[in-house]
Amino acid sequence: MRSKVLGQDYVERSFDSADDLNLPFQELATEFAWGSVWTRPGLSLRDRSLMTLSMCIALNRPAELKIHLRGAVRNGVTREEIRELLLHSFLYCGGPAALDAYRVVREEWAKILKNEETQKTSSPKNNRRKAKPTLS
């Protein structure tokens, strides 16, 4: 599930860069968060992504927001929904957290779409052309 949402390349980098200090964390995160919680019934991956983005904004965690923004796009969250989430976060998380989140989204959006398109066109499993994720 972690690879499905965040991308195989991200997961591989996480484990490749792990050392004796944080390898147990990587293993636990993969097993518990991605193997137990993200796979539970009751919420779609799209809804889980929106909730995760909301929590990252509320906790003012730009690095995690960047990672989970990629997952949200993969799970079908649109640019319009991200915009509304950011505006809504201003009301409930405060201006500084919302401004940090806007900055992350602006910096990452084009990179994410380009990366996703590259992944789709270079994957040996995908012989058919797929539509580029939309911005609306």
Disulfide bonds with the S-S distance in Angstrom:
none
